[in-house]
Amino acid sequence: MIRNSTNAVKGIYYVNYTVFHGDTASIDANPIIITDGNSYNQEMSSFHRIRECFYDQLSNYTDMTSVYSGNGPQQEAIKWLMDDRLEYSTCVDNFFIERYALAVINFAAPIDNNGNESLATRQRHLRPGGLIEDSNHLWISALRQCEWETVTCLDGSVTTLDLGYRSLSGTVASEIGLLTNLMEISMISNQLYGNIPTEIGGLKDSVERISLENNLLTGSMPSEIIELSLLRWFDVRNNMLTGTLMPEIGGMPSLTWLILGENNLTGTLPTQFGKLSNLLSLNLRSNSLSGSIPSEIGELKALFYLNLGKHSNSILRYVVDPMQRKLTPLLPLKNYK
């Protein structure tokens, strides 16, 4: 729908116009502006209207009122999907939402070939359709997502996302929670900053391994982590995470590797960690934990490695005597990685 807001008594030579997405009823209820302007300043205006089925499918996952005006990763992802000439981004596809989620994850943390490049800077690479012109910034492609180098699928659904060592710069998009069959995610050794999104709790029925080490992540670990009942491996070492260790982690019986070293965690080691009956390795080195090692750690019958060293250049390792359940300190190791 086009609305002319020009107010003139005599003949009209130029008009102020607004182009809306939708009909009169939808505009009155929730106006979505595609474009607006003045024909005196711009005689011709071009725009690309988003398909109605895109709107229907995505309205539960993103703010569609800013879909035309915004330039965030969600808007970039929608424009990328719209530009799909191979038609692997049809909204009737059973895995359309997964493809959208992957695209958002890409635009939230694209490949950074220019050092430390922000989203605003990346806008310089956009062509008129809003898509990144330099494909070197993309780890997604026009092919089906199950054919991407970074993705593994089972029956068409994404189960593994391997983005480690890709020079990614940006944030971990909340849309990660839309990949509800994701079993493993690796984003090791990039330049990711910001918080671990709470939406990671959406993976509670699938995810077994999360590897986010060697990044710049901040904030506390989201409480939704404890909802990941199948999680076996959780590695977020060498970030800048803060907060305390959640005692509820002790109620995650599937955990075998818990690697939280080299962050800014404070507080004490919860006694509840002694309930992690399948835990093989616990790494808490180089944090700011205080207090003593709770005796309940001796109840971890599967544990063979415990690292509680504080200093980055000298760590103290412990092994657990399988017969006496005692912690035996080993000699400090330097430059341990």
Secondary structure, DSSP 8 states (H G I E B T S, - for coil): -EEE----SS--SS-EEEEESS-HHHHHHS--EEEEEETTT-S--------HHHHHHHTTTS-GGGTTT--SHHHHHHHHHHT-TT----TTSTTHHHHHHHHHHHHHS-B-SSSS--HHHHGGGB-TTS-BS-GGG-S--SS-GGGSTTEEEETTEEEEEE-TTS-BEEE--GGGGG-TT--EEE--SSEEEE---GGGGGGTTT--EEE--SSEEEEE--GGGGG-TT--EEE--SSEEESB--GGGGG-TT--EEE--SS--EE---GGGGG-TT--EEE--SSEE-S---GGGGG-TT--EEE---BTTBB-EEEE-TTT--EEE---BSS--
